[in-house]
Amino acid sequence: MKTVLPALGTNGRANATNDKQEPMTVIRNNPTPGDALTPRSTHSPDSDVAFTEVAEKVRELADSIETVIIGKREVVELAITCLLCNGHLLIEDIPGVGKTTLAKSIAKSLGCLFKRVQFTPDLLPADITGTAIFNQQNSQFEFREGPVFANIVLADEINRATPKTQSSLLECMEERQVTVDGITYELPNPFFVIATENHIESHGTYPLPEAQLDRFQMRLSMGYPDREQESQILARQVREHPLKSIEAALSREDIVYLQNEVRNVFVDGSLRDYIVDIVHRTRKHPQVVVGASPRGSLALLHSAQAYAAIHGRTYVLPDDVKRLAAPVLTHRMILRPEARLKASSAESIVREILSAAPVPTSM
């Protein structure tokens, strides 16, 4: 495995990175909504070096994943963004477009403990979290860990399990712990759940409850590849699947370091207000019954920080927020029945909100 990150200091941070991020000013010439802001940073140059290294390591990780996933760079970057902001990922699309392959590619590109759970109607909560088993030799109950005790957990076709089984992940995903028989067990760090779902099927499936959906940082779709990309997929799998040759690009320690580092990305107060404005508009939209919660606001904030970091920036731009609004917020919204009659979708409503919300032009 490659050593990909700078040596950590005694405080768990890179020696080259300052503990505090200084404020920055922004100069904007002829501002128009949605344009990128031009920063004039007043912080130490060492911070720029650290975030440049973060971007380089993420690029290596994305390149590793793209040896398997062809032509989906944007989806790969968003999945990595979800990982770095310590969230969980839901991949929702039709069968056969690479949902499970993307999840397995991410897992194999990371030097972490990986476990997969195939969700089925007969799956029980104890099959995921673990259970206490009586040991006849010492006449005591012993806890046997379930597959959730891993750094990366693939919940394949999560909507095929019953709501009772799905709910066993609520505590795991939110609090990073499992409680069995009144005893709490901490989950490994990092802990990243990747769930896949075929949303077009109705037979033998159970819709994900709103509380379960809200635990996911992002919801992504793969989409069909174009003709050239599909031709490359066929060419690469004539003899064997490229998953067999993929190598780890980051270690467990690297991921923890990156997750801590992205939280140092500077977010101006005007951008925090911008995020709050967008989320509040989801609650007031006439075609929305339930809008995004404060958890959605935090998810959008942390996702924007991670997205800026993987592009080598020490600051968040309004365009980062606008790019991430749909993946972060759409699955947290419940639309009114009449919205479907008007052919409205959560994505179209978020686009409408973004076009109406005033964009910060200076920080």
N, C-alpha and C positions, 0 to 999 in steps of 0.2 A: 504493500500500500504506500502511496506517495505521501510525503510530509508536505502539506499544502498551505499551512498557515504559520505566521510568525510565532516565535516563542512567547508563551504567556508569562506575565509577571506574577508576583505573589498574590495580587488581588484578583487573579483570574482574567485580566485584560491584557491585551498586547502592550508591550513596553513602549511602542511608538505612539500610542493613543492617549490623548489627554483624558482625565477623568471627567471634565466638564466641557461642555460645548458653549463657546462664546456666542453672543447674539450677532446677527448679521444684518446688513442693510442691502437693499435691492434697488438698482437703478433700472428704470424701464423707459425706453424711448417709444413714443407713439403707441401706447398700450392699447390693445384690443382684447376683448374677452377670449380666454382660451389659449393665448400665446404663452410660450415659456417665458418666465421671468429671468432677467439677467442678474446674477448675484454678484455682490462685491463682498467677499467674506473677510471677516476680521479675526477668525479663529486661527490657531496654529497650523502651519503647513503640514505638521505631522498627521493631523486628522485627515487631510486629503490623501496622504500616502496610505493610511490605514484603509480608507474606503476604496481606494484604487485597488488595493490587494483583495478586498472583499469582492469587488466586481470581477477580478481575474479568476478567483477561485470558483465563483458562481458560474462564470463562463466555461471553466473546465467541467463543472458538473453538468451544465446544460449540453455541452458537446458530447459528453459520455452518454447521456440519455438519448440524444439525437442519433446515435449510431443505431438505435432501435426504432425510435419514433421519428418518422420522416415528415418534414414540412410542417411541423407544429411547434415552431420555436416560441411563439407567443404563449401557447398553452403551457409549454414546459416552463417558461419564465414565471408564469402566474402560479404554477404548482410549486416552484421553488420559493417564490414569495410567500406562499402560504406556510411552507415549512419554516422559513426563517422568522416569521412573526409568531411562531409557536402555536399555530392554529391547526385545524383539521380540514381535510379536503373531500368534497363530494363530486364525483365525476358522473355526470348524467348524460346518457345518449343512447342511441339505438344499438342493437347488438352488432358486434363485428368491426367496430371502428377503432379499437385499440384501447379501451378503457383499462382493462386489467393489465394489458401489456405496458401501458404508461406507468401504472402503479408498481409493477414488478421491476420496471427499468429504474425508477426512482430508488426503490429499495436496494437493488443490486449495485447502484452507483454510490451508495452510502455504506460505509463499513460499520453497520449496526445490526443488532439482533432483529430479524424479520420473521413474522409469523402471519400466516394467512388463515382466514376463517371463511368457509363457503357457507353462506347463510341459506338455510332451508327451513321449511315450515315446522319440522320436528326439532329444530335446534332449541336448546334450553338456555336460560341465563347462566347456569353453572358451567355450561360448556364453553362459555366465553371468559367469565371472571375466575372460575375455579371453584373448588368445593372442599369441605372438610371430610376426610376419610378416616375411619376408625382403624387404628393400628393395633392388631391383636397382641403383638409382642410386648408393647408397653402399656396397653389398655388406655390409650389416649387418642384423641382426634388430632389429625395432622392436616394442615392446609396444603392442598395441591394446586399450584398456580395454573390458571388457564392461559390460553394463547394471548390474552390481552397484556400479559407481562412481557412486553417486547418494546423495542424502540420504534419500530414501524409495524403497524397492524393493518393488513388489507382485509376489509370487510366486503367480500365480493358478493354482489347482488344483494345488498343489505335489505331491500324491500321484499325479499322472499321469506324473511323470518317474521314471526308474529310480533305485534307491538310489545308484548311482555318481554320478549328477548331483545328487541331493539332498545328498550328502556334500560337494559343492563349496562349500556354504554354511556348513559347520561352522566353518572358520577365519574366514570373513567375519563371522559372527554373534557369535562369542565374542571374537575378538581384533581385530576391525575392521581387518583387513588381508588381502591376497591375496599368495600366494607362487607365482610362475611361473618355472620354469627357475632356481630357486635365488635369485631376486631378490624381495624383499618390497616391496609397494606399499601405502601407507597409504590407507584408505578415507576419504571425506569425513566431517566432523563437523558435525551429528549424522548418525547412520546408523541407520535404522529399517526393519526388514523386516516387512512385513505379508503373511502367507501365508493363502490360503483353501484349504479342503478340503471335499469332499463325502464325509462319512464313511459314507453308506449305500451307496455304489457299490463294487463289487468287480471288475467287468470293466474291464480296461485301467488298473487302478490298482495302486500299490505302497504298502503300509503305511509310515508314517514310522518309522524306527528310533528306539529309545529315546534314543540320543544326540542325534538331531535334535530330538526333542520337548523334551528338557531344555534346549535352547538358547532356547526360547521362554519369555518372562517370564510370559505368560498365554495361556490358551485360552478363547475366548468363543464363545457361540452367539447368533444373532440371534433365533430364534423367530418364530412367525407374528405378524403384527399383528392387533389386534382389528378388528371390523367398521368402527368409526368411523375408525380409523387407515387402514385399507385404502381407505376411501372418500376420505380426504384424499389418499392417494397417487395415486388415479385422477384426482382433480380437478387436481392439480398437474402432471400429465403429459399433459393433453389436447392441448396444442400442442407443447411441447418438454420435454426433460428438465431439471430444475432444476440439474443439474450444470453446465450451460452458463453459468449466471448467478452461480455461487458465486465469491466473492472471497477472497483471502488475508487471514487475520486476524492471523497471526504471521509474522515473518521468521525466517530461519535464525539470526540473532544472538539473537532473542528466545527461541528454543527452547533454545539453549545456555545462556543466562542462567537460564531456568527449571529446566533440568536440574541446574545447579549449586546453585540456590537451595533446591530441595526437599531436598537432602542436609543442610541445616541444621535441618530439623525435629527437634525433641527426641524421643528415644526413651528412656524410663526403663529401668533395668536389669531391673525386674520384667517389663516387656513383652518385652524380649529373651529372658528366660527362658521366658516364655509361648510365644513363637515356637518356641524350641528344643523345648519340651515337645510342642507340636503336631506338629512334624516327626518327633520321635523316636517318637511314638505311631503315625505312619504306617508306621514300620519294624517295629514290634512287633505290629501288628494281625494276628490269626490268618487273615484273609482276604486279606492282602497278601503277595505274594512279595518285591517290591522296593519299598521306601518312597522318600520324597523324599530327595535328597542335600543336602549343605551348600549347594549352589547354590540349592536350593529355599528354604532358610532365608534366604539373602541376598536372594533374589527377594521373599520375603514381607516382609522388613524394609524394603527400598527401596520396594516397592509401597505399604506402609502410610504411609511418609513422604510419598510423592507424593499419595496419596489424602487425607491430612490437609491438605496444602498447598493442594490445589485447592478444599477447603472452608474455606479461610481460617484454618486453625489452625496454631499453631507447635509442636504436640505431637501425638503419636499416642495414640489411645484403644484399649482392647481391642476395641471394636466395629469399628474399622478393620481389625484383624487378622482378626476373625471374618468380616467381609464379603469379604475378599480371599483367604481360605484356599482356597476351592474353585477359583476361576479360576487360582490360582498353583500349586496342588499336585496337582490331580486327574490332569493329563496326565503327571505324573512318577511315578505309581504303577502297578505291575503287579499285577493281582489274580490270585488262584488260580482254577483252573477251577471249583472248587466254589462260588466266590462267584457265578458266573453262574447256577448251578443254583438258588441261593437268591434270585435276582433282585436281588442286591446290585450297586451301582454305586460308582464311585470317589466320586461326589458324596455318596451316602448314607453311605459310610464316613467321609468328612470331617465330615459333620454329626454322626455318632455320636462322633467324636473331640472335636469342639468341645463337645459336651454333657457329655463326661466330664472334659475338661481344666479344672483350677481356674483361674478368671479372676482376675487381679490386681484388688484392690479399693482399693489406695492406692499412690501413687508418691511 
